[in-house]
Amino acid sequence: MRKTRDRKPPTVDVDHLRMLHEEAIDQLELMRTALEAAEQATGTMRDNLEELVLNHWNVYLDVLHMISMH
């Protein structure tokens, strides 16, 4: 017969989760700002801003992944 082990509940660092949440919001705001600027730009500037939007989106997804791992 197996012995039941007392498992400790997982600890959650609320401050760290709050920081990650704020970072996700910041990335969305930066992405929105870059997207608005890209809509007004042309040529190389538009391409650079669209790449910046994509970078902010990828960082946002990374942050969401870190949140979900908690």
C-alpha positions in Angstrom: 0.0 0.0 0.0 1.3 3.4 -0.9 1.9 6.1 1.7 0.2 9.3 1.0 2.5 12.3 1.0 1.5 15.6 2.3 1.9 17.9 -0.7 2.5 21.5 -0.2 0.3 23.8 -2.2 2.2 25.5 -4.9 3.4 28.9 -4.0 2.5 31.8 -6.2 4.5 35.0 -6.4 1.7 37.5 -6.7 4.1 40.4 -7.2 5.8 38.6 -10.1 2.5 37.7 -11.7 1.4 41.4 -11.3 4.6 42.5 -13.0 4.1 40.1 -15.9 0.6 41.3 -16.3 1.7 44.9 -16.5 4.4 43.9 -19.0 1.8 42.3 -21.2 -0.4 45.4 -21.1 2.7 47.6 -21.9 3.5 45.4 -24.9 -0.1 45.7 -26.2 0.0 49.5 -25.8 3.4 49.8 -27.6 2.1 47.5 -30.3 -1.0 49.6 -30.8 1.1 52.8 -30.9 3.4 51.4 -33.5 0.5 50.1 -35.6 -1.1 53.5 -35.6 2.1 55.1 -36.7 2.6 52.4 -39.4 -0.9 53.2 -40.8 0.3 56.7 -41.4 3.8 55.9 -42.7 5.0 54.9 -46.1 7.9 53.0 -47.6 10.8 51.8 -45.4 9.4 53.5 -42.3 6.2 51.6 -42.7 8.1 48.3 -43.1 10.2 49.1 -40.0 7.1 49.9 -37.9 5.3 46.8 -39.0 8.3 44.7 -38.0 8.3 46.6 -34.6 4.6 45.7 -34.2 5.4 42.0 -34.9 8.2 42.1 -32.3 5.9 43.6 -29.6 3.3 40.9 -30.5 5.9 38.1 -30.0 7.1 39.6 -26.7 3.4 39.8 -25.6 3.0 36.1 -26.4 6.2 35.2 -24.5 4.8 37.1 -21.5 1.5 35.3 -21.7 3.4 32.0 -21.9 5.3 32.9 -18.7 2.0 33.8 -17.0 0.4 30.5 -18.0 3.4 28.6 -16.7 2.6 29.8 -13.1 
